[in-house]
């Protein structure tokens, strides 16, 4: 059954190419970038690919970016009250990141 599906899909693709229906697709003529997904559990890889193609990032990646940004803001901040506020937010964000990563390692 798998071979039949593959043959039908291949036929449909070749037919679309002949008709010119696959011209001007996003990314046409550009190399395919294959990323190392070894760090992502197999059951989550498809979701990561879909999210990436949609311009989304996993929570842990967004949190890491926020942690980095908060750290830079703290380094540049001269106001003690503002710096303390940034430190509190940095600590909270770091805890959220740690919780996500701990849940992941327990699987």
N, C-alpha and C positions, 0 to 999 in steps of 0.2 A: 504494500500500500504506500509506503514511504517513497519507493521508486516511482510510482505512478504520479504522486503529487509533485515530486521533483521534476519529472519530465514535463508535466503540464505547466508548472511554474516557469521552467526554462523556455518552453515554447512561447508562452505569453510574453516573457521578457524580450525574446528575440523578435517577436512580432511587433512589439511596441518600439523597439529600436529601429526596425525597418521603416515604420511609419513616422519616425522622428518625434515620437511622443516623450522621449526621455531626454531631449535636448534642453539646455538651459536650466537644468536642475541645480539647486544650491550645492556648491562644492564641486561641480563638474570640472574636470580637468585638474583637480587638486589631489595631492596624495592623501591616502587614507591614513589617519593617525591612529595607531593601535596603542592604547595605553595599558600599562601594567596594572591589572586588576587583582593581582595576587593577594593584596591586603584586604580585599572585599570578599566576604563569604559568598560562596557560589549562588546561594538562593537570593542574594541581594544585588547581584551584578546587573541584571536586566534593569532593575529599578534605577540603579546609579547611571546607567547609560541613558535611559529615558530622561532622567532629571538633568543630566549634563546637556543633552541635546535641546532641552527646553530652557536652558540658561539658569537652571536651579542648582543649588549645592546642598549636600547633606548638612544636617544641623551641626555636626561636629566641625565641619569645615567653616561654616559661617561663624561659629563660636571662636574658632582659632583666629580667624580674621579680626573679629571684634576684640579678642584678647590682645592681639598685636597692636591694633589701633589704639586701644586704651593705654597700653604701655607707652606708646609714642607720645600720646597726649600728656600723660603724667610726667614724662621726661622734660617736656617743653613747658609745662605749667609752672608759673611763678606764684600763683595765689594759693595759699595753704588750704583754705576752705575748699576751693575747687579741686585741689590735688587730693584732699581727703575723700571728697565725693567720688572722684575718678577711681581712687584706690578701692573704695567700697564696691563700686560697680565692677571693677576688675576682679575682685575676690568672688563676687556672686557669679560672674560669668565663668570663672575658672572652676567653680564648684559644679555648675551646670555641665560644663565640658567633662569633668571627671566622672560625674554620674553616668553620662551617656557612654563613656569609654568603659566604665566598670560593668555596665549592663552588657556591653558587647563582648567583653572577655568572659563573661559567665555563660555564654551560649555554648 
